[in-house]
Amino acid sequence: MKRTMQVSAVAVAAFFAGALATTVTSGQTDKWYPSRWGAADQRGAANRLTLAKVLDAKAMITAGKVYQLGRVYEAGMPLYGTRHYSLKIPYAFQMPGKNQANYHDDIISGELTQIGTQFDGLGHLGIGELFYNGNKKSDFVTPDGFKKLGIENVGAIVTRGVLIDVAKYKGVPRLQSPYAITVADLTGALQREKMEIKSGDVVLVHTGWGSLWMKDNATFNASSPGISIAAAEWLASKEVVVVGSDNWGVEAFPNPDPNLTAPVHQLMLAKNGIYLHENLATEDLARDGVYEFAYVFAPLRLKGATGSPGNPIAIR
């Protein structure tokens, strides 16, 4: 998630106030931990990635066309709050020998797991002091990385992917912001596409918001259309592995309820172990009407990291 504006102390306080309020009202009353995969589990919904799901993905490949879903990491891309990105080539390294071989390195600085196209891990966002599977922040978070819930636990993801083109269903090139996508929007779009969601799938939601990327960053950052709490609950009930979108938060920001901040992140990551894939380039899939495909992504094995950068692939 990104914005060009600075995150104020008030905004940060409101964020944590919303998280704590959610804990009091729902997080401690609906028995969301231990998870269905056991009290020691660190993979969450990735446990649904069976051999059968890999073969399911294989069956989606009928044309051999590959779609890159990752945005280019570059200076000037939308960044949330104080997050930053820079790439520098320090100098050329001359190697010994009369053939004059030389090479370049680069220095990359930035919150790489939470900028650009980003895959949120289960330790990224919690409910008060609690994260996925009831893990307490004080027990696993250190300045040098997570002791639990690090992105290295996820593993490679090869499964069936489904695109839900809500923008097309609503008859617009881009949803207005901060429109909260409803269950009826999702089911209506799926019915139009003649698609259904299966357990272990990856679901990508096309809102059209990605059309603003590197064209109108100020508007892109200011708010975002995205799925509502009810839509997230419905997707979770379908036992998906990942929910992604072409916006910076997957869910609608700000939330229609001004007392809540990032409740869909809490519902998906903390309560259900479902990963979020943000800032995806879904426009080519939407343009070609590709609603079913093989989704392939391997999060970088960054021990103790909150998430992963990368370039997910859709193959039809």
SULZI-V675307 format. One record per helix or strand. SS is the DSSP state (a for helix, b for strand). FROM is the first residue (numbers start at 1). LEN is the number of residues. Records with the same first field share a line. If there is no record, write none. Layout:
SS = FROM-LEN ; FROM-LEN
//
This chain:
a = 9-19 ; 44-5 ; 51-9 ; 112-3 ; 132-3 ; 137-4 ; 151-3 ; 166-5 ; 183-11 ; 209-4 ; 217-6 ; 229-9 ; 263-10 ; 283-6
b = 66-3 ; 85-4 ; 92-3 ; 102-3 ; 107-4 ; 118-3 ; 127-1 ; 130-2 ; 135-2 ; 141-2 ; 145-2 ; 156-10 ; 180-2 ; 202-5 ; 224-1 ; 226-2 ; 242-4 ; 251-1 ; 253-1 ; 275-4 ; 292-7 ; 307-2 ; 313-3
//
